[in-house]
């Protein structure tokens, strides 16, 4: 019988825990924070806009035509209150090798900031102008399939569209892109005898997503770029399935189990947004599945016929019987400050004693509002990328 001295083998704990992944966050870099001081208290700031005027010929002795003018109110509302909370028992504090509270405070703080970043980058959908394959000589409305051969053309034509629409260069211009677009830029630079050490695309704000300058744009790369995919609801029938970020929706005439939904645009949009317009439209997801959708920033836009799914960054789709369109990345070109953001309460931590337990709840929370006013919408472009 061979010897077995395994009982003498020690087991150790590493000096650290494993590191979770973090996306680069860029919202604060390009947002206008001018209303931050105004909204030290209160929950709304109004910023109206007014109609333009036209110049007419004047004929001596003839009455002029007085132009009608009007003003329209717009406002930013601080209405996004978010939290993440964990409970840490004092027995665990005493016996754990690692400081669980600090680990989770760090992660919750990041998760809340990522939520702000994702919500901010979805504002690209409010841009006045769109750059599509039609502007590149292809099919109007289709996303651009970016390659080494055309990425510089995309940037120059986006800049031309900004100039054509009188977007001022009194403030710097930004361009938020995906990692795939970044790869094409880098390959283009190499083809043209640049290298990573050259001024082209030499990022200096490491960890903030800043990549450098290209053309007349400051380039930011983000995995949080808003992505969309349209579900053609006329194709959907009972027993069809749609999977988003590994969460499966099963369409049913009479939903009865978790994750089941009526095959209508109102029911699907309501289910994804967590708002049931009509009783019986759907049976909600399990808590675990809802958490996966929240992590991907899933929301839905109902246009009365079809449903557009919007996510923070690219996500995984699968379907049976359901017709999906392109997954489109909404890269964002514009003037710095075209979208306003007010963070009325920056991410903060409360340590609350549980009255009937030994430990504490660590509650991280934030309070903020985002608004693309009409003036800002006219100063940015939604660049559709396949």
C-alpha positions as CSV (number, residue, x, y, z in Angstrom):
1,X,0.0,0.0,0.0
2,X,1.6,3.4,-1.1
3,X,2.2,6.0,1.5
4,X,-0.3,8.8,1.8
5,X,0.9,11.9,3.7
6,X,-1.6,14.4,2.2
7,X,-2.8,15.3,5.7
8,X,0.6,17.0,6.2
9,X,0.1,19.4,3.2
10,X,-0.8,22.9,4.3
11,X,-3.3,25.0,2.4
12,X,-3.0,28.8,2.2
13,X,-5.1,31.9,1.4
14,X,-3.7,34.3,-1.1
15,X,-2.8,37.8,0.1
16,X,-5.6,39.2,-2.0
17,X,-8.9,38.3,-3.6
18,X,-9.4,38.1,-7.4
19,X,-10.1,41.3,-9.3
20,X,-13.4,41.8,-11.0
21,X,-13.4,43.5,-14.4
22,X,-14.1,47.2,-14.7
23,X,-15.2,49.2,-17.8
24,X,-13.7,52.6,-18.5
25,X,-16.0,55.4,-17.5
26,X,-16.2,58.6,-19.5
27,X,-19.4,60.5,-18.7
28,X,-17.8,63.1,-16.5
29,X,-15.2,63.8,-19.2
30,X,-17.6,65.0,-21.8
31,X,-20.8,66.1,-20.0
32,X,-21.8,69.6,-19.2
33,X,-22.0,70.0,-15.4
34,X,-23.0,73.7,-15.4
35,X,-26.3,73.1,-13.6
36,X,-24.6,71.3,-10.7
37,X,-24.3,74.4,-8.7
38,X,-27.9,75.5,-9.5
39,X,-29.3,72.2,-8.2
40,X,-27.6,72.1,-4.8
41,X,-31.2,71.6,-3.7
42,X,-34.5,71.2,-5.5
43,X,-35.1,68.6,-8.2
44,X,-35.6,70.5,-11.5
45,X,-33.9,73.2,-13.5
46,X,-35.7,74.9,-16.5
47,X,-33.9,76.0,-19.6
48,X,-36.3,77.2,-22.3
49,X,-35.5,77.7,-25.9
50,X,-37.0,80.2,-28.4
51,X,-37.9,80.2,-32.0
52,X,-35.5,81.6,-34.6
53,X,-36.1,84.5,-37.0
54,X,-35.7,85.0,-40.8
55,X,-34.4,87.9,-42.7
56,X,-36.8,89.4,-45.3
57,X,-36.4,92.0,-48.1
58,X,-37.6,95.4,-47.1
59,X,-39.5,97.6,-49.6
60,X,-39.6,101.3,-49.0
61,X,-43.1,102.4,-47.9
62,X,-44.5,98.9,-47.5
63,X,-45.4,97.5,-44.2
64,X,-43.2,94.7,-42.9
65,X,-44.7,91.4,-41.8
66,X,-44.2,90.9,-38.1
67,X,-42.9,87.5,-37.3
68,X,-44.5,85.3,-34.7
69,X,-42.1,84.2,-32.0
70,X,-42.5,81.6,-29.3
71,X,-40.7,80.0,-26.4
72,X,-40.7,76.4,-25.3
73,X,-39.8,75.1,-21.8
74,X,-37.4,72.3,-21.3
75,X,-36.0,71.0,-18.0
76,X,-33.6,68.7,-16.4
77,X,-35.0,66.6,-13.6
78,X,-32.9,64.9,-10.9
79,X,-34.9,61.7,-10.7
80,X,-32.5,58.8,-10.9
81,X,-31.9,57.5,-7.4
82,X,-29.8,54.3,-7.4
83,X,-28.5,52.0,-4.6
84,X,-26.5,48.9,-4.0
85,X,-26.5,47.3,-0.5
86,X,-24.8,44.3,1.2
87,X,-24.9,43.0,4.7
88,X,-21.7,42.0,6.5
89,X,-22.0,40.1,9.8
90,X,-19.5,40.9,12.6
91,X,-18.7,37.3,12.9
92,X,-17.4,37.3,9.3
93,X,-15.5,40.5,10.1
94,X,-13.8,38.8,13.0
95,X,-13.0,35.5,11.2
96,X,-12.4,36.5,7.5
97,X,-8.9,36.9,6.3
98,X,-10.1,39.6,3.8
99,X,-11.9,42.9,4.5
100,X,-15.2,42.0,2.8
101,X,-16.8,45.4,3.6
102,X,-14.1,47.4,1.8
103,X,-14.1,44.9,-1.2
104,X,-17.8,45.3,-1.6
105,X,-17.9,49.1,-1.0
106,X,-15.3,49.4,-3.8
107,X,-17.4,47.2,-6.2
108,X,-20.7,48.9,-5.4
109,X,-19.2,52.3,-5.9
110,X,-17.9,51.3,-9.3
111,X,-21.2,49.6,-10.2
112,X,-23.2,52.8,-9.5
113,X,-20.7,55.0,-11.5
114,X,-21.0,52.5,-14.4
115,X,-24.8,52.8,-14.2
116,X,-24.4,56.6,-14.5
117,X,-22.0,56.2,-17.4
118,X,-24.4,53.8,-19.3
119,X,-27.4,56.1,-18.8
120,X,-25.3,59.1,-20.0
121,X,-24.1,57.3,-23.2
122,X,-27.7,56.3,-24.1
123,X,-28.3,60.0,-24.6
124,X,-26.8,59.6,-28.1
125,X,-30.2,58.4,-29.1
126,X,-31.5,62.0,-28.7
127,X,-29.0,63.4,-31.2
128,X,-30.6,65.6,-33.9
129,X,-28.4,64.1,-36.6
130,X,-27.5,60.6,-37.7
131,X,-24.5,59.3,-39.6
132,X,-25.4,56.1,-41.5
133,X,-24.1,53.9,-44.4
134,X,-26.0,56.2,-46.7
135,X,-23.6,59.0,-45.9
136,X,-20.8,56.7,-46.9
137,X,-22.3,55.9,-50.3
138,X,-24.2,52.8,-49.1
139,X,-27.8,52.2,-47.9
140,X,-29.4,55.1,-46.1
141,X,-30.4,54.2,-42.5
142,X,-28.1,51.1,-42.3
143,X,-25.2,51.0,-39.9
144,X,-21.7,51.5,-41.3
145,X,-19.5,48.3,-41.4
146,X,-16.2,49.9,-40.3
147,X,-13.0,48.6,-41.8
148,X,-9.4,49.7,-42.1
149,X,-10.3,50.9,-45.6
150,X,-13.1,53.2,-44.6
151,X,-12.6,54.2,-40.9
152,X,-10.8,57.5,-41.8
153,X,-13.6,58.3,-44.3
154,X,-16.1,57.8,-41.6
155,X,-14.3,60.3,-39.4
156,X,-13.8,62.9,-42.1
157,X,-17.5,62.7,-43.3
158,X,-18.7,62.9,-39.7
159,X,-16.7,66.0,-39.2
160,X,-18.1,67.3,-42.5
161,X,-21.6,66.7,-41.3
162,X,-20.8,68.6,-38.1
163,X,-19.5,71.5,-40.1
164,X,-22.5,71.4,-42.5
165,X,-24.9,71.7,-39.5
166,X,-23.0,74.7,-38.0
167,X,-21.8,72.8,-34.9
168,X,-19.3,75.3,-33.5
169,X,-15.7,74.5,-32.8
170,X,-15.6,77.0,-29.9
171,X,-15.5,74.0,-27.7
172,X,-13.6,70.8,-28.4
173,X,-15.2,67.9,-30.3
174,X,-15.4,64.4,-28.9
175,X,-16.0,61.0,-30.6
176,X,-17.0,58.0,-28.4
177,X,-16.2,54.7,-30.2
178,X,-16.2,51.0,-29.6
179,X,-13.1,48.8,-29.2
180,X,-13.8,47.4,-32.7
181,X,-13.6,50.9,-34.2
182,X,-10.5,51.6,-32.1
183,X,-8.8,48.5,-33.6
184,X,-9.5,49.7,-37.1
185,X,-8.0,53.1,-36.3
186,X,-4.9,51.5,-34.9
187,X,-4.5,49.2,-38.0
188,X,-5.0,52.3,-40.2
189,X,-2.3,54.1,-38.3
190,X,0.1,51.1,-38.7
191,X,-0.6,50.9,-42.5
192,X,0.3,54.6,-42.7
193,X,3.6,54.1,-40.8
194,X,2.4,55.3,-37.4
195,X,3.1,53.3,-34.3
196,X,1.9,53.2,-30.7
197,X,4.5,55.8,-29.6
198,X,3.5,58.4,-32.1
199,X,1.3,61.4,-31.2
200,X,-1.6,59.8,-33.1
201,X,-3.8,58.1,-30.5
202,X,-1.4,58.4,-27.7
203,X,-3.8,58.3,-24.8
204,X,-2.8,60.3,-21.7
205,X,-5.8,59.8,-19.4
206,X,-5.4,56.1,-18.8
207,X,-8.4,54.5,-17.1
208,X,-10.7,57.3,-18.3
209,X,-11.2,55.8,-21.8
210,X,-9.3,58.7,-23.5
211,X,-7.5,57.4,-26.5
212,X,-6.0,60.5,-28.0
213,X,-6.8,62.8,-30.9
214,X,-7.7,61.8,-34.5
215,X,-8.6,64.4,-37.0
216,X,-10.3,67.1,-35.1
217,X,-11.8,64.8,-32.5
218,X,-10.8,63.8,-29.0
219,X,-11.3,60.0,-29.1
220,X,-12.8,58.0,-26.2
221,X,-13.2,54.3,-26.3
222,X,-15.9,52.6,-24.2
223,X,-17.5,49.2,-23.7
224,X,-20.6,51.2,-22.5
225,X,-21.4,52.6,-26.0
226,X,-25.2,52.3,-26.4
227,X,-26.2,49.3,-28.7
228,X,-29.6,48.6,-30.1
229,X,-31.4,45.8,-31.9
230,X,-35.0,45.9,-33.3
231,X,-37.5,43.1,-32.8
232,X,-40.0,42.9,-35.7
233,X,-43.1,42.1,-33.7
234,X,-45.1,40.9,-36.7
235,X,-42.8,37.9,-36.8
236,X,-43.4,36.9,-33.2
237,X,-45.9,34.1,-32.3
238,X,-46.6,32.0,-29.2
239,X,-43.8,29.5,-28.3
240,X,-41.1,31.7,-30.0
241,X,-38.2,32.6,-27.8
242,X,-35.8,35.6,-27.5
243,X,-32.7,35.4,-25.4
244,X,-30.9,38.6,-24.3
245,X,-27.7,38.4,-22.2
246,X,-28.5,34.7,-21.5
247,X,-32.0,35.5,-20.3
248,X,-34.7,33.8,-22.2
249,X,-38.2,35.3,-22.9
250,X,-40.8,32.8,-24.0
251,X,-43.8,34.2,-25.8
252,X,-47.2,32.8,-24.8
253,X,-50.8,33.7,-25.4
254,X,-51.5,33.4,-21.7
255,X,-48.2,33.9,-19.7
256,X,-48.1,31.7,-16.6
257,X,-44.4,31.0,-15.8
258,X,-41.5,33.3,-15.1
259,X,-40.1,34.8,-18.2
260,X,-43.2,34.4,-20.3
261,X,-44.6,37.3,-22.3
262,X,-47.5,38.0,-24.7
263,X,-46.4,38.4,-28.3
264,X,-47.2,42.1,-28.4
265,X,-45.0,45.2,-28.6
266,X,-46.5,46.7,-25.5
267,X,-46.0,43.5,-23.5
268,X,-42.4,43.0,-24.5
269,X,-41.4,46.6,-23.9
270,X,-43.1,46.6,-20.6
271,X,-41.4,43.4,-19.5
272,X,-38.0,44.7,-20.4
273,X,-38.6,48.0,-18.7
274,X,-40.2,46.4,-15.7
275,X,-43.4,48.3,-16.2
276,X,-46.6,46.3,-16.8
277,X,-49.1,48.4,-18.7
278,X,-51.9,45.8,-18.7
279,X,-52.3,43.0,-16.2
280,X,-51.3,39.6,-17.5
281,X,-49.0,41.0,-20.2
282,X,-46.1,39.0,-18.8
283,X,-44.8,37.0,-15.8
284,X,-41.7,38.7,-14.4
285,X,-38.2,37.2,-14.6
286,X,-36.6,35.5,-11.7
287,X,-34.5,37.8,-9.6
288,X,-31.3,36.2,-11.0
289,X,-32.4,36.8,-14.6
290,X,-33.6,40.4,-13.9
291,X,-30.1,41.0,-12.4
292,X,-28.5,39.9,-15.7
293,X,-30.6,42.4,-17.6
294,X,-29.9,45.2,-15.2
295,X,-26.2,44.4,-15.5
296,X,-26.4,44.8,-19.3
297,X,-28.4,48.0,-19.0
298,X,-31.3,46.5,-21.0
299,X,-34.2,48.8,-21.8
300,X,-36.8,49.0,-24.5
301,X,-38.3,51.5,-26.9
302,X,-41.9,50.8,-28.2
303,X,-42.6,52.7,-31.4
304,X,-46.2,51.3,-31.5
305,X,-45.3,48.6,-33.9
306,X,-41.9,47.1,-33.1
307,X,-39.6,47.1,-30.1
308,X,-36.0,48.4,-30.1
309,X,-33.8,46.8,-27.4
310,X,-31.1,49.1,-26.0
311,X,-28.1,47.9,-24.0
312,X,-25.0,49.4,-22.4
313,X,-22.4,47.9,-24.8
314,X,-22.8,44.9,-27.0
315,X,-24.7,41.9,-25.6
316,X,-25.5,38.3,-26.6
317,X,-28.7,37.5,-28.5
318,X,-30.4,34.2,-29.6
319,X,-33.8,33.7,-31.0
320,X,-36.2,31.0,-32.3
321,X,-38.9,32.3,-34.6
322,X,-38.2,36.0,-33.8
323,X,-36.8,38.4,-36.4
324,X,-34.0,40.6,-35.1
325,X,-32.4,43.4,-37.1
326,X,-28.8,44.7,-37.0
327,X,-27.1,45.0,-33.6
328,X,-26.1,48.7,-34.0
329,X,-23.4,50.5,-32.0
330,X,-24.4,54.1,-31.5
331,X,-21.0,55.9,-31.5
332,X,-21.3,59.5,-30.4
333,X,-19.7,62.5,-32.1
334,X,-20.4,66.0,-30.7
335,X,-19.3,69.1,-29.0
336,X,-18.2,68.8,-25.4
337,X,-21.1,69.5,-23.0
338,X,-23.8,68.8,-25.5
339,X,-25.6,66.7,-22.8
340,X,-26.1,68.1,-19.3
341,X,-25.7,66.0,-16.2
342,X,-26.2,66.9,-12.5
343,X,-25.0,64.5,-9.9
344,X,-26.8,66.0,-6.9
345,X,-25.4,63.3,-4.5
346,X,-22.2,61.6,-5.6
347,X,-21.8,58.0,-4.8
348,X,-21.8,57.7,-1.0
349,X,-21.7,54.9,1.6
350,X,-23.9,54.5,4.7
351,X,-23.0,52.0,7.4
352,X,-26.4,51.1,9.0
353,X,-26.6,48.9,12.1
354,X,-29.0,46.0,11.7
355,X,-31.0,46.1,15.0
356,X,-31.4,42.4,15.4
357,X,-28.1,41.2,14.0
358,X,-24.5,41.7,14.9
359,X,-23.5,43.2,11.6
360,X,-24.2,46.2,9.4
361,X,-25.8,47.0,6.1
362,X,-23.4,48.9,3.8
363,X,-25.6,51.0,1.5
364,X,-24.1,52.8,-1.4
365,X,-26.3,55.3,-3.2
366,X,-26.3,58.2,-5.6
367,X,-28.8,60.8,-7.0
368,X,-28.5,62.3,-10.4
369,X,-30.2,63.6,-13.5
370,X,-29.3,63.7,-17.2
371,X,-30.8,65.8,-20.1
372,X,-30.0,66.5,-23.7
373,X,-31.6,69.9,-24.3
374,X,-32.6,70.9,-27.8
375,X,-29.5,73.0,-28.1
376,X,-27.4,70.0,-27.2
377,X,-29.2,67.6,-29.5
378,X,-28.3,70.0,-32.4
379,X,-24.6,69.7,-31.5
380,X,-24.1,66.0,-31.8
381,X,-24.4,63.1,-34.2
382,X,-25.5,59.4,-33.6
383,X,-23.0,57.5,-35.7
384,X,-24.5,54.1,-36.6
385,X,-21.9,51.3,-36.6
386,X,-22.6,47.6,-37.4
